[in-house]
Structure formats: structure tokens, C-alpha cells
Amino acid sequence: MIIILLLLAVESSATQPVPPVIPLKILNHTVSAEIAHTPTARSKGLMYRTQLDKNSGMLFIFPKTNIYSMWMLNTFIPLSVAFLDEKGVILNIADMSPHSLTSHSSAQPAKYALEMNLGWFTEKNITTGVQVEGLEQTPQAE
């Protein structure tokens, strides 16, 4: 019985698609950003993760520029999110608590949202108006 459960767990994890990862540059910092460009990937986001590497995050790519909101349903780690316009300029940054259903919205129409460990942007002195580089290599949102 235990062997069957282990095999099912291995098979289940093997069939999970690995999100693409791209490097992004913010000031003099490099971020490894997992890409969430499909409705399924955007809906799941960083749910159920128990950790996020130091300079890693998730870049949400939206199909059109609009006001977007993020929340933390089933998200176990505290995060900060930066909303970006279509040129990659940071519009606003919000801190989010694990499991919170509070909506955190872009201050203006956004094309991207970058989630990082809580406080990452503050620690790196990254604020509104800063340019995120490397977005030209992202796939189109579905």
C-alpha cells in the first residue's frame, strides 16, 4: 500500500509541468523569474509552496493592460508584489500575508506582476518608477 502511494506521488510530481524561468534585471540585481502566462499558471501562482529561493520569484504576464489584483489563498509564504506597466516600470509594490484574502491591486493599469519574498524590493531599495529589464524575452500571455 505504501509503495503504491509513493509511486503515485512520484508519478504525480513527474507530470506537473515545470514553469519556464527567465532572468530579469532590476537595478543591479538579477532575479530568476518563473513565468505564469497561462490562465492555469496565473491562478495557481505560488500556492502551496513552502519556500522561495532568495532571488527567485514569479512573473505573472497578463493578456492585456488592466487593473489587476492579487491575493494569497493557499499561499504559505509571505510575499511582496510589484505591478509593472507594459514597459516594465514598477507602478506600485504591496506586501501580502500568507493565506490572506485581501486584494492587492495595481495602482494603474498593469501588464505584469512580479512576486518575490516579503521585503525583497525594500531590501534592494527598489521602488516605484524603477525599470525591470528582460521582459522582451517573455512569452505572450494566453
Secondary structure by P-SEA (a helix, b strand, c coil): caaaaaaaaaaaaaaccccbbbbbbccccccbbbbcccaaaaaacccccccccccbbbbbbcccccbbbbbbccccccbbbbbbcccccccbbbbbcccccbbbbbcccccbbbbccccccccccccccccccccccccccc
